[in-house]
C-alpha cells in the first residue's frame, strides 16, 4: 500500500480539519474497498440523518487526534 499519510502535522487548524475529513474518508475506502458498493450505499446514507451525525462524530474524533498532534496550534 502506498503511503498516503506522511504526517499528522498541519500548518493551520483548517488544514487539520481537512486532514480529519480525509482520514474519515480513507477509513471508509479501506473498509469497503469496492468502489461500486460505496457508490451504491452513498445514496442511502446521504439522506439518513443518523448516518450523517455519525460521520460528524467520526470526523470530530479524527480532528481531536490531529489537533493534539499539532499541540492545538499554539
N, C-alpha and C positions, 0 to 999 in steps of 0.2 A: 504494500500500500504506500502511496506517495505521502510525504509529509505535507499536511495542509495546515498544521497549527504549530508554527515555529516558536511562538511565544504568546503569553497572555498579556504582555506589556503593551499598552497603547498610550498615545500622546494625550488624549483627552477623554473625559467621561463619555462623550458622544461616540467616539471611536470604540470605547469599551462596550457600550450598549450594542453597537453594530456587531461587534465580535460575539456578544452574548446571543444575539439573534442567529448568527452563523452557527454557533455551537449547537443551538437548538435544532436548526435545520439539518445539520450534519448528523445529529443523533437519529433523526427520523430516516435519513438517507441510508445510514449504516445499519439501522434496524430492519428497514424494509427496502431491500436492495433492488426490487423490481419496480422500475420507473412507471410502468403501466399500472401497476396496482396502486402506487402512490397517487398517480393522476386520477384514477377512478375514485379513490377514497376522498380526495380533496373536496369534491363536490358535496360530500356528506358532511364533513366536519366544518366546512365553510359556513354552514347555516345552523350549526349546533352551538348554542351559547355556552354550554358546559365544556365542550371541547375547546372553544376559543379562550375561555377563562383558564383552563388547564394549560394551554400554550403560554399564556401570560405568566403563570406561576413558574413554568419551566424556564422561561427567559429571565425572570426575576432571580431565580436561583443561580443561573449562569452569570448574570450581571453581578451578583454579590461576590461570586468567586473571582471574576475579573477585577472588580473594584478592590478587593482585598489584595490581589496580586500586584496591583498598582499603588498600594499604600493610600488608597482613596484619593489619589491625585493631589496629595498635599505637598 
